[in-house]
């Protein structure tokens, strides 16, 4: 029997037909189904450690969604900092010439922390001050496909500064001014003469974690945190940042200082005060202050030529007051608004009105 043979176009057509009928087609090459590389690799030097952070890939090389990422592998190379760092060439799931120093598994990432698609990992494995360390990250899916390497990141293990001291938080109206004293030394005891940058951390509640809200200009020793809620406590800490040899080293956070912004702005005065006298009684009516946080209106009375004295008040939103047992004669009246803040800010007094009590 003569063997069957197919021309190339027919063979391709048969394979395409089989694929269209639901049968397995040709497997995709690994470079198309591998995860995309990790991005935004960054690092900051701690006390004899390096804190790494990067964004996990969410898609494959062919842009299909990556749903089975199982691990992120961190590789590191070490040198004295002379010349270019070692290139990152991947062979059989490893980076040639680099040592794997950590594997972050998605099901149990500790000691790494994962949040909002970012991974944070602290490398403390046998680091030597003054040496240069180059990092590369690989992503692996459940089928063993490994991504191309992330961009290399080189870090010189410089000495971190100490934390700032004497941190104070001074409240204002919808703001807090944070002040501190810069550290005088590095972690190893060496004197520190260079200006530093500082990170401001803030917590918005007793159980809320501190989070970075700002970084200062170099040499600054204060920061004003604005657009806050009055009558709400805020806690602050400050960290020192030192830059040398192209690397950034960060201190521990300072002691925490807490402040509660307070409303110091008085409300607008009431308007259109009218007094209606009768025997021994004066009835007062006015238009309210336009401010939304008025808690009370305060009423003042005085003889002509004498100082006005407080004679009573009424809770907002009421805008009337009846002054009783008023002696006969001419009397001057004015009304002010008082807000609900802890300071109970009081507005200027309204335009006075004069009445004659029979």
C-alpha positions in Angstrom: 0.0 0.0 0.0 1.3 3.4 -0.9 1.8 5.9 1.9 -0.3 9.0 1.9 1.4 12.3 1.5 0.2 15.9 1.9 1.4 19.1 0.3 2.4 21.9 2.8 -0.7 24.0 2.2 -3.0 21.0 2.8 -1.2 20.0 5.9 -1.6 23.5 7.4 -5.3 23.5 6.4 -5.8 20.2 8.2 -4.1 21.4 11.3 -6.2 24.6 11.3 -9.4 22.6 10.8 -8.5 20.3 13.7 -7.9 23.4 15.9 -11.2 24.9 14.9 -13.1 21.7 15.8 -12.0 22.0 19.4 -9.0 19.7 19.3 -5.6 20.9 20.6 -3.7 23.1 18.2 0.0 23.8 18.1 1.4 24.8 21.5 2.3 28.5 21.9 6.1 29.1 22.3 7.1 29.9 25.9 8.1 33.4 25.1 4.4 34.2 24.2 2.8 32.6 27.3 5.4 33.6 29.9 4.4 36.3 32.4 5.5 39.8 31.6 8.4 41.1 33.8 7.9 42.8 37.1 8.1 46.6 36.8 9.0 49.7 38.9 11.6 47.9 41.0 12.9 50.3 43.6 15.0 50.1 46.8 15.9 52.1 49.9 18.7 51.2 52.3 17.8 50.6 55.9 20.2 49.8 58.8 22.2 46.9 57.2 19.3 45.9 55.0 17.7 46.8 51.7 14.0 47.3 51.3 12.8 46.3 47.8 9.5 47.1 46.2 8.0 46.3 42.7 4.8 45.9 40.8 3.7 42.4 40.0 2.8 41.5 36.4 -0.9 41.1 35.6 -0.5 39.9 32.0 1.4 37.4 29.9 3.8 38.3 27.1 0.9 38.0 24.6 -1.1 40.4 26.7 -3.5 37.7 27.9 -4.5 38.1 31.6 -2.2 36.4 34.0 -4.4 34.5 36.5 -2.0 31.9 38.0 1.1 33.8 39.2 2.5 31.6 42.0 5.8 33.1 42.9 8.3 36.0 42.5 12.0 35.1 42.6 14.5 37.7 43.8 18.1 37.4 42.6 21.1 39.4 43.8 24.7 39.9 42.6 27.4 41.6 44.7 30.5 43.6 43.7 32.7 46.5 44.8 30.8 49.1 42.8 33.5 49.5 40.1 32.3 49.5 36.5 28.9 48.3 35.2 26.9 45.8 37.2 26.7 42.2 36.0 24.2 41.7 33.1 21.0 39.7 33.9 20.8 36.7 31.6 18.0 34.1 32.4 18.8 30.4 31.9 16.4 27.6 33.0 14.5 29.9 35.4 17.6 31.4 37.0 19.7 34.5 36.5 23.3 33.5 35.5 25.8 34.8 38.0 23.2 35.9 40.5 22.2 34.2 43.8 18.5 33.7 44.6 18.0 35.5 47.9 14.2 35.2 48.3 11.1 33.5 46.9 7.8 35.3 47.4 5.0 32.9 47.1 1.6 34.3 46.5 -0.3 32.0 48.8 2.0 32.8 51.7 4.2 35.9 50.9 5.6 36.5 54.4 8.0 38.0 55.2 7.2 40.0 52.1 4.1 42.2 52.1 1.7 42.5 49.1 -0.8 45.3 48.7 -2.5 47.0 45.7 -0.4 44.9 43.3 2.9 46.0 44.9 5.4 43.7 46.7 7.6 45.0 49.5 10.5 42.8 50.7 13.4 43.5 53.1 16.7 41.8 52.2 18.9 41.2 55.3 20.9 38.3 54.0 24.6 38.7 54.6 25.0 42.3 53.4 28.3 44.2 53.8 28.4 48.0 54.3 30.0 49.7 51.3 29.4 46.9 48.8 27.1 47.3 45.7 24.2 44.9 45.3 22.3 44.5 42.0 18.8 43.0 42.1 16.6 41.3 39.5 13.1 39.8 39.9 11.5 36.9 37.9 7.8 36.0 37.9 6.7 32.4 37.7 3.2 31.0 36.8 1.6 27.7 37.9 2.8 25.9 34.7 6.5 26.8 35.4 6.7 29.6 32.8 9.2 32.2 34.0 9.1 35.8 32.9 12.0 37.8 31.4 14.0 39.6 34.1 12.9 42.9 35.5 15.1 45.9 35.0 18.3 45.6 37.1 18.5 47.8 40.2 21.9 48.5 41.8 22.1 49.7 45.4 25.2 50.8 47.4 24.9 49.8 51.0 25.5 53.2 52.5 25.0 54.0 56.2 21.5 55.1 57.3 21.0 58.2 59.3 19.4 58.2 62.8 15.8 59.3 63.2 14.8 62.9 63.8 14.3 63.9 67.5 12.0 66.3 69.4 9.1 65.9 67.0 6.2 68.3 67.8 2.8 68.6 66.2 1.2 72.0 66.6 -2.5 72.3 65.7 -4.1 75.1 63.7 -7.3 75.7 61.8 -7.6 72.7 59.5 -3.9 72.1 59.7 -1.1 70.7 61.8 2.5 72.1 61.8 5.0 69.3 62.3 8.5 70.3 63.6 11.6 68.3 64.5 15.3 68.4 65.2 17.6 66.8 62.6 19.8 63.9 63.6 23.5 64.7 64.2 24.9 61.2 63.5 24.6 58.1 61.3 23.7 54.7 62.5 27.4 53.8 62.9 28.1 56.8 65.1 29.8 58.9 62.4 28.9 62.6 62.4 26.4 63.9 59.9 27.0 67.3 58.4 25.0 67.0 55.1 21.4 68.2 54.9 18.7 65.5 54.7 15.3 65.0 53.2 12.5 63.9 55.5 9.4 61.8 55.0 6.3 62.8 57.0 4.1 59.9 58.1 0.5 60.4 59.3 -2.1 58.3 61.0 -5.8 59.3 61.0 -6.9 57.2 64.0 -5.7 55.2 67.0 -5.8 51.9 65.0 -4.8 53.3 61.6 -1.2 52.7 60.4 1.2 55.5 59.7 1.5 56.2 56.0 3.8 58.6 54.1 2.0 61.8 53.1 4.9 64.0 52.0 8.6 64.4 51.6 10.3 67.7 52.4 12.9 69.8 50.6 16.5 69.1 51.5 17.3 70.6 54.9 13.7 71.4 56.0 12.9 70.9 59.6 9.1 71.5 59.5 6.1 70.7 57.5 2.5 72.0 57.4 -0.2 69.4 56.8 -3.2 71.2 55.4 -6.9 70.5 54.4 -7.5 68.5 57.6 -10.7 68.0 59.5 -11.0 70.1 62.6 -11.7 68.3 65.9 -10.1 65.1 64.6 -6.8 63.8 66.1 -3.9 63.1 63.8 -0.6 61.4 64.7 2.7 62.1 63.0 6.2 60.6 62.8 9.2 61.6 60.7 11.9 59.6 58.9 15.3 60.8 57.7 16.5 60.2 54.1 20.1 60.3 53.1 21.4 60.1 49.6 25.0 59.0 48.7 26.6 57.0 45.8 23.3 57.1 44.0 21.4 55.3 46.8 18.9 56.4 49.4 19.2 55.3 53.0 16.2 55.7 55.4 16.1 55.9 59.2 13.6 54.4 61.5 10.5 56.5 62.2 10.7 59.0 65.0 8.6 59.0 68.1 4.9 59.8 67.4 3.4 63.3 68.1 -0.4 63.8 68.0 -2.4 67.0 67.5 -6.1 67.9 66.9 -6.8 70.7 64.4 -9.2 73.3 65.9 -11.5 75.8 64.3 -10.1 79.3 65.1 -12.2 81.3 62.6 -15.2 83.1 64.1 -18.5 82.9 62.2 -20.2 85.8 60.5 -22.4 88.0 62.7 -26.2 87.8 62.6 -28.0 90.6 60.7 -31.2 92.6 60.7 -31.7 92.7 64.4 -35.1 94.0 65.4 -36.3 94.8 69.0 -40.0 95.1 69.9 -40.5 96.5 73.5 -43.5 96.3 75.8 -43.9 96.8 79.5 -40.9 95.1 81.1 -40.3 92.9 78.1 -38.2 93.2 74.9 -38.7 90.7 72.1 -35.7 90.3 69.7 -35.6 88.8 66.2 -32.7 88.6 63.8 -31.5 86.9 60.6 -29.2 84.0 61.2 -25.5 83.8 60.6 -24.8 82.1 57.2 -22.1 79.8 58.7 -23.2 76.1 58.9 -21.8 75.3 62.3 -23.6 77.8 64.5 -24.5 76.3 67.9 -25.8 79.3 69.8 -26.7 83.0 69.6 -25.6 85.3 72.5 -27.7 88.4 73.4 -26.1 91.6 74.9 -27.9 94.5 76.5 -26.7 97.9 77.9 -27.8 101.4 78.8 -27.0 104.2 76.4 -23.4 105.2 76.9 -22.6 102.1 78.9 -20.9 98.8 78.0 -23.1 95.9 76.7 -23.4 92.9 79.0 -24.5 89.4 78.2 -28.1 88.8 79.3 -28.8 85.4 77.8 -28.6 83.1 74.8 -30.6 80.8 72.6 -29.7 77.6 70.8 -29.5 77.6 67.0 -31.3 77.4 64.8 -33.6 79.7 66.9 -33.3 83.4 66.0 -35.6 84.9 68.7 -35.0 85.9 72.3 -37.4 87.4 74.9 -35.7 89.6 77.5 -37.9 89.8 80.6 -38.0 92.0 83.7 -36.4 94.9 81.8 -36.5 98.2 83.7 -38.1 101.1 82.0 -35.9 103.3 79.8 -33.8 103.3 76.7 -31.8 100.1 76.1 -29.3 99.0 73.4 -29.2 95.4 72.2 -26.8 93.3 70.0 -26.5 89.6 69.1 -23.5 87.4 68.2 -23.2 83.9 66.8 -21.1 81.1 68.5 -19.9 78.1 66.6 -19.9 74.4 67.7 -16.1 74.0 67.8 -14.2 73.2 71.0 -13.1 76.9 71.2 -16.7 78.1 70.8 -15.6 80.9 68.4 -17.8 83.9 68.7 -18.6 86.2 65.9 -18.5 90.0 66.0 -21.7 91.5 67.4 -24.6 92.5 65.1 -25.5 96.1 64.4 -27.0 97.4 67.6 -30.7 98.2 68.0 -32.1 100.7 70.5 -35.6 100.4 72.1 -37.5 102.3 74.8 -39.2 100.1 77.5 -42.3 101.8 79.0 
